[in-house]
Amino acid sequence: MFPQRNRIFFVPVAIVLMILSCDVTAFAKTDSILTIGYREDAPPFSYETEEGNPTGYSIDICKEISKEAINNGLFDRSAFIRVSADSRFKDLHEGKIDLLCEATTVTIKRIQDFRPSFFTFISGASFMYNPDNGNIRCEEFLSKKIGVLRGTTTKNEIVDIIKSQCEGLQKKREVSEAIHLEQLASHQDSINALVNDKIDIYYADRDILLYYRTKARSQNFNLSVSRRYFTNEPYAVFMRLDDNDLHFIANKTIVALCRNGEINNIFRRHFTGYLMSQPLKNLYQLLKLLDGPKPL
């Protein structure tokens, strides 16, 4: 029997050369970016400054969520990506954005496909019109062109609202077939259409309409907004269904903003001259409770 010798394993030269020639960056940590989707035309919730920077009530909330997500190691940095009313949920589904931060209404259908945070705002829809053309009476709705923003919930609500607000109108004819809806690409396009008499009424989020009314008046255009809300709509930040960690961070941040009172500062920054509605005050108080029992 031959004496047992120490076994030596030789690594083929080709493999050694392959390892040495590998790009070391392939083993480096990937830069993880939290992408925040925003709209340029949904003030005071999500819009751009004159310099092109995203700003607004929802944007400030998402900036705080972003800080918390980065501090917890979920992401290395954040970046803003512009979306439209038409593309926003498609962009979220396809992973182009991680957070949808604008004036986004929570609905059962959307909860089925996406994951909203805790409510961030309570708003509602209303009508804008040119007072020079006279007040809009119920019976005139069927003869007017009504503008709605394409890709939003408002176009689905308008028929039911007209029926509920105008008694007997539905007895004259089928409202859904009779009203003339114009679906427009952006709020600014809609305001321009209203100013140029291409539509008679614009139906949209009342807080957004009030912002554009002020802007129009600064340019010597006289527009009026109905004094009442015709719907109650909760807003939230949206994520994908499987983003469990980010969802937790978002909810934790929103509760903290309500608990420490910073949410009030965010409101005042973007709703200058507005009185906070009682439903919104109630929402902030309810969100405080989710932080656990605190001494009174």
C-alpha positions as CSV (number, residue, x, y, z in Angstrom):
1,M,0.0,0.0,0.0
2,F,1.3,3.3,-0.9
3,P,1.7,5.8,1.9
4,Q,-1.1,8.4,2.2
5,R,0.0,11.8,1.1
6,N,-1.6,15.2,1.7
7,R,-4.0,16.0,-1.1
8,I,-3.6,19.2,-2.9
9,F,-6.4,20.6,-4.9
10,F,-5.5,22.9,-7.8
11,V,-7.8,25.6,-8.9
12,P,-7.8,25.9,-12.7
13,V,-6.0,29.0,-13.9
14,A,-9.0,30.0,-16.0
15,I,-11.2,30.2,-12.9
16,V,-8.7,32.3,-11.0
17,L,-8.4,34.7,-13.9
18,M,-12.2,35.0,-14.2
19,I,-12.5,35.8,-10.5
20,L,-9.7,38.4,-10.6
21,S,-11.2,40.1,-13.7
22,C,-14.7,40.4,-12.1
23,D,-16.0,44.0,-11.6
24,V,-15.8,44.5,-7.9
25,T,-18.9,46.8,-8.1
26,A,-21.0,43.6,-8.7
27,F,-20.4,42.8,-5.0
28,A,-21.0,46.3,-3.7
29,K,-24.2,47.3,-2.0
30,T,-26.9,48.4,-4.4
31,D,-28.1,52.0,-3.9
32,S,-31.7,51.7,-2.7
33,I,-33.9,54.7,-3.7
34,L,-37.3,55.4,-2.3
35,T,-39.2,56.9,-5.3
36,I,-42.0,59.3,-4.4
37,G,-44.6,60.0,-7.0
38,Y,-46.1,63.5,-7.1
39,R,-48.4,65.6,-9.3
40,E,-47.5,69.0,-10.6
41,D,-51.1,70.2,-10.7
42,A,-52.9,69.3,-7.5
43,P,-52.3,72.2,-5.2
44,P,-52.2,72.7,-2.2
45,F,-51.6,68.9,-1.9
46,S,-49.0,68.2,-4.6
47,Y,-47.6,70.7,-7.1
48,E,-44.4,72.4,-8.2
49,T,-42.8,75.6,-7.2
50,E,-41.7,78.1,-9.8
51,E,-38.3,76.5,-9.6
52,G,-39.8,73.1,-10.4
53,N,-39.5,71.6,-7.0
54,P,-42.3,69.4,-5.6
55,T,-44.2,70.9,-2.7
56,G,-47.5,70.7,-0.9
57,Y,-49.3,69.2,2.1
58,S,-49.0,65.6,0.9
59,I,-45.4,66.2,-0.2
60,D,-44.4,67.4,3.3
61,I,-45.9,64.3,4.9
62,C,-44.1,62.0,2.4
63,K,-40.8,63.8,3.1
64,E,-41.2,62.9,6.8
65,I,-42.1,59.3,5.8
66,S,-39.0,59.2,3.6
67,K,-36.7,60.4,6.5
68,E,-38.1,57.7,8.7
69,A,-37.7,55.0,6.1
70,I,-34.0,56.0,5.4
71,N,-33.3,56.2,9.2
72,N,-34.6,52.7,9.6
73,G,-32.4,51.3,6.8
74,L,-35.2,50.6,4.3
75,F,-33.7,52.9,1.7
76,D,-30.5,54.9,1.2
77,R,-32.0,58.0,-0.3
78,S,-35.2,59.3,-1.9
79,A,-36.1,60.8,-5.3
80,F,-39.3,62.5,-6.6
81,I,-40.9,61.4,-9.9
82,R,-43.7,63.3,-11.6
83,V,-46.9,61.3,-12.3
84,S,-50.2,62.2,-13.8
85,A,-53.8,61.5,-12.8
86,D,-53.9,58.9,-15.6
87,S,-50.6,57.2,-14.9
88,R,-50.2,57.3,-11.1
89,F,-51.6,53.9,-10.2
90,K,-50.0,52.2,-13.2
91,D,-46.7,53.7,-12.2
92,L,-47.1,52.5,-8.6
93,H,-48.1,49.0,-9.8
94,E,-45.1,48.7,-12.1
95,G,-42.7,49.8,-9.5
96,K,-41.8,53.1,-11.0
97,I,-42.7,54.8,-7.7
98,D,-42.9,53.4,-4.2
99,L,-45.1,56.2,-2.6
100,L,-48.0,58.0,-4.3
101,C,-48.2,61.4,-2.6
102,E,-50.9,63.7,-3.9
103,A,-54.7,64.1,-3.5
104,T,-55.6,60.4,-3.7
105,T,-59.0,59.3,-2.5
106,V,-59.3,56.0,-0.6
107,T,-61.9,53.7,-2.1
108,I,-62.8,50.0,-1.6
109,K,-61.6,49.3,-5.2
110,R,-58.3,50.9,-4.6
111,I,-57.8,49.1,-1.3
112,Q,-58.2,45.8,-3.2
113,D,-55.3,46.6,-5.5
114,F,-53.1,48.9,-3.4
115,R,-52.3,49.7,0.2
116,P,-53.2,53.1,1.6
117,S,-51.7,54.6,4.7
118,F,-53.8,56.0,7.5
119,F,-56.0,58.9,6.3
120,T,-54.0,62.1,5.9
121,F,-56.8,64.5,5.0
122,I,-60.6,64.8,4.8
123,S,-61.8,66.7,1.7
124,G,-64.6,66.6,-0.8
125,A,-65.7,67.7,-4.3
126,S,-67.5,70.9,-5.4
127,F,-68.3,73.0,-8.4
128,M,-66.5,75.9,-10.0
129,Y,-68.1,78.2,-12.5
130,N,-67.9,81.6,-14.1
131,P,-70.4,83.9,-12.1
132,D,-70.5,86.2,-15.1
133,N,-72.6,83.5,-16.8
134,G,-75.1,83.5,-13.9
135,N,-75.6,81.0,-11.1
136,I,-76.0,77.4,-12.1
137,R,-79.5,76.0,-11.2
138,C,-80.3,72.3,-11.0
139,E,-82.4,72.2,-14.1
140,E,-79.5,73.7,-16.1
141,F,-77.1,70.8,-15.4
142,L,-78.3,68.9,-18.4
143,S,-77.6,71.7,-20.8
144,K,-74.2,72.6,-19.4
145,K,-70.8,71.1,-20.2
146,I,-69.3,69.7,-17.0
147,G,-65.5,69.3,-16.8
148,V,-64.0,66.5,-14.7
149,L,-60.4,65.4,-14.3
150,R,-59.6,62.2,-16.2
151,G,-58.4,59.3,-14.1
152,T,-60.1,60.4,-10.8
153,T,-63.1,59.3,-8.8
154,T,-65.1,62.5,-9.6
155,K,-66.3,61.4,-13.0
156,N,-67.9,58.4,-11.3
157,E,-69.7,60.5,-8.7
158,I,-71.2,63.3,-10.8
159,V,-74.3,61.5,-12.0
160,D,-75.3,60.4,-8.5
161,I,-74.6,63.9,-7.1
162,I,-76.8,65.6,-9.6
163,K,-79.6,63.2,-9.0
164,S,-79.4,63.6,-5.2
165,Q,-79.1,67.4,-5.2
166,C,-81.8,68.1,-7.9
167,E,-85.1,66.6,-6.8
168,G,-87.2,65.5,-9.7
169,L,-84.4,65.9,-12.3
170,Q,-84.0,62.2,-12.8
171,K,-87.8,62.0,-13.6
172,K,-87.3,64.1,-16.7
173,R,-84.8,61.9,-18.4
174,E,-81.9,59.6,-17.6
175,V,-79.2,61.9,-16.2
176,S,-76.4,59.5,-17.0
177,E,-77.3,59.7,-20.7
178,A,-78.2,63.4,-20.7
179,I,-75.3,65.2,-19.0
180,H,-72.4,66.3,-21.1
181,L,-69.1,65.4,-19.4
182,E,-65.7,66.7,-20.7
183,Q,-62.7,64.7,-19.3
184,L,-59.7,66.9,-19.1
185,A,-56.0,66.0,-18.6
186,S,-55.1,68.4,-15.7
187,H,-56.6,70.9,-13.3
188,Q,-54.9,73.7,-15.2
189,D,-56.3,72.5,-18.5
190,S,-59.7,72.5,-16.8
191,I,-59.4,76.0,-15.4
192,N,-58.3,77.3,-18.9
193,A,-61.3,75.5,-20.4
194,L,-63.6,77.2,-17.9
195,V,-62.1,80.7,-18.5
196,N,-62.3,80.3,-22.3
197,D,-66.0,79.0,-22.0
198,K,-65.2,75.6,-23.4
199,I,-66.9,74.1,-20.3
200,D,-69.5,75.7,-18.1
201,I,-68.8,74.0,-14.8
202,Y,-65.7,72.3,-13.4
203,Y,-66.2,69.6,-10.8
204,A,-63.2,68.7,-8.6
205,D,-61.8,68.7,-5.1
206,R,-63.0,71.8,-3.4
207,D,-59.7,72.6,-1.7
208,I,-57.9,72.5,-5.1
209,L,-60.6,74.6,-6.7
210,L,-60.2,77.3,-3.9
211,Y,-56.5,77.4,-4.7
212,Y,-57.1,77.9,-8.4
213,R,-59.8,80.5,-7.7
214,T,-57.2,82.6,-5.8
215,K,-54.7,82.1,-8.6
216,A,-57.3,83.1,-11.2
217,R,-58.2,86.2,-9.3
218,S,-54.6,87.3,-9.2
219,Q,-54.7,87.2,-13.0
220,N,-58.0,89.1,-13.1
221,F,-60.2,86.2,-13.9
222,N,-63.4,86.0,-11.8
223,L,-64.4,82.4,-10.9
224,S,-66.7,81.2,-8.1
225,V,-66.7,77.9,-6.1
226,S,-69.8,76.4,-4.5
227,R,-69.9,77.0,-0.8
228,R,-70.5,73.4,0.1
229,Y,-68.9,70.1,-0.3
230,F,-70.9,67.5,-2.2
231,T,-68.8,64.5,-1.1
232,N,-66.7,63.5,1.9
233,E,-63.4,61.9,0.7
234,P,-60.5,60.6,2.7
235,Y,-57.0,61.0,1.3
236,A,-54.0,58.8,2.0
237,V,-50.5,57.9,0.8
238,F,-50.6,54.8,-1.4
239,M,-48.1,51.9,-1.7
240,R,-48.1,48.5,-3.2
241,L,-49.8,45.7,-1.4
242,D,-46.6,43.8,-0.5
243,D,-44.7,46.9,0.9
244,N,-45.3,45.8,4.5
245,D,-42.3,47.6,6.1
246,L,-42.8,50.8,4.2
247,H,-46.5,50.7,5.1
248,F,-45.7,50.4,8.8
249,I,-43.2,53.3,8.6
250,A,-45.7,55.5,6.8
251,N,-48.4,54.9,9.4
252,K,-46.0,55.3,12.3
253,T,-44.8,58.6,10.8
254,I,-48.4,60.0,10.3
255,V,-49.3,59.1,13.8
256,A,-46.2,60.8,15.1
257,L,-46.9,64.0,13.1
258,C,-50.4,64.1,14.7
259,R,-49.1,63.3,18.2
260,N,-46.3,66.0,18.2
261,G,-48.5,68.6,16.5
262,E,-46.3,69.0,13.4
263,I,-49.3,68.1,11.2
264,N,-50.9,71.4,12.2
265,N,-47.8,73.2,11.0
266,I,-47.9,71.4,7.7
267,F,-51.6,72.4,7.3
268,R,-50.9,76.0,8.0
269,R,-48.0,76.1,5.6
270,H,-50.2,75.0,2.7
271,F,-53.6,76.3,3.6
272,T,-52.9,79.9,4.3
273,G,-56.0,81.7,5.4
274,Y,-58.0,78.5,5.6
275,L,-59.9,77.4,8.7
276,M,-59.3,73.7,9.5
277,S,-62.6,71.8,9.1
278,Q,-64.1,69.9,12.1
279,P,-63.8,66.5,10.3
280,L,-60.1,67.2,9.8
281,K,-59.6,68.1,13.5
282,N,-61.4,64.9,14.4
283,L,-59.1,62.9,12.2
284,Y,-56.0,64.3,13.8
285,Q,-57.4,63.6,17.2
286,L,-58.2,60.0,16.3
287,L,-54.8,59.4,14.8
288,K,-53.2,60.6,18.1
289,L,-54.9,57.7,19.9
290,L,-53.1,55.1,17.8
291,D,-49.8,56.0,19.5
292,G,-51.0,54.3,22.6
293,P,-52.3,55.6,26.0
294,K,-50.7,58.9,27.1
295,P,-51.2,60.9,30.3
296,L,-53.9,63.5,30.0
